[in-house]
């Protein structure tokens, strides 16, 4: 793949998926829903101290009837921040949870998510620059329950649908839930594009060197469970 193409792909992944989403480490019961927001993203060092980019995502999850004995849930959301720049960003996907936690052995889940972005309605841009683009994101997550709380880690891969190429992202996070509550905080950090190092960055980012591999991101999220089984 040409460098210029990979740089464009990296930029697309940055502004499409680096904003973060609610974790899908554990399944939702059928009929249970979760609504939430996540805020944050990569850190720019353009002005000196690291400052997170203020990406904001509003989203939801819904538990489905299990596939045999395997729990399923779907996710869907809107990336709010790009709307300021005339870009509409949506995502949807499904998570499967084939392995439950057994002692120190973690629960394992897999999430397949597609992100669609377009600037077709932005009349401020020339017609020839308006387009549609998309990413496929696949997450494998291992998680451990610690009382009412959750810690998780995993590996994500984002693929440009127009020009597929591996873009690997390790991540680690925690979900903090008060006892018996339907509300939880989520704290998560990702090393976006850990296997990719462009020759130059147009903006200075917090990463592993100069220019370094990938970007470090941090997001804070809040989620509420609703419906059947919400208090579990």
C-alpha angles and dihedrals in degrees: 000000000000117000093240091054092049091049090053090048091050091051091049091052091046097056096032104046108011090080088078133225136225112286118254095199094128129036128250118229116250107275094023120116133194126202124188152142132234125199132189139043140178121354118244118206093188092116097037116264116061110270122185118235107245101238113164124196126185113198151151143211129205129195116233133199107283120259097237101309095336117103117229134192136171130222132203136170154154126241102221102187098066090057087077088062095045095261124127115208125188134168137191134172150140134249129206124197109200100160127053124205115268111186108297092352106099129231111251128212136175125209126194112194134174121203120200123194132178141165096197094126096048104109090182090074127070113263092242091060096053112102148142125246137172147191133208114216124192121188129190110193134188117194141183127202114224107186106299092341134081135214121192143174135182152134128271130194123200119198126191104231091215095049113016117213134147115265106174123201123184114201142185130190149154135223115210114200125176113234111278092358132133092213128084139176120221126204117184139169127193135188096217115209094357091173096052129079117178119206092240140010119214087210128036112250136184104257141128101290144319105343088343134181116296128321134280116236134187128191136181119207140184125200138183126201117220136183132013113011092005095139095057 
